[in-house]
Amino acid sequence: MSSGKVLLGLLAGVAAGAALGILFAPDKGSSTRKNIAKKGSDYADELGEKFNNFIDSLSEKGEAAKKEASNMMDKGKQKMDDMMGAADAKL
């Protein structure tokens, strides 16, 4: 499942929950608005934390790929040097 679909589902769930919360709220309007604002803030903080973890994960994977590419390049250079040395020895 793509992260876009997950994010869209999360936002739809938050919107539906907020709407139902307003409709069935036993508290006064001002109290309900404060609760909604707090929940919205909590969801935003959680979403921000998950986004940061996702970015960190991508960064780590990028660094690992960069290191692997560098290792492969070094091995390729070594093989090329070995082949050149063997070719020079035959001449």
Protein Blocks (a to p, Z undefined) as FASTA:
>chain_A
ZZklmmmmmmmmmmmmmmmmmmmpcbdfklmmmmmmmmmmmmmmmmmmmmmmmmmmmmmm
mmmmmmmmmmmmmmmmmmmmmmmmmmmmmZZ
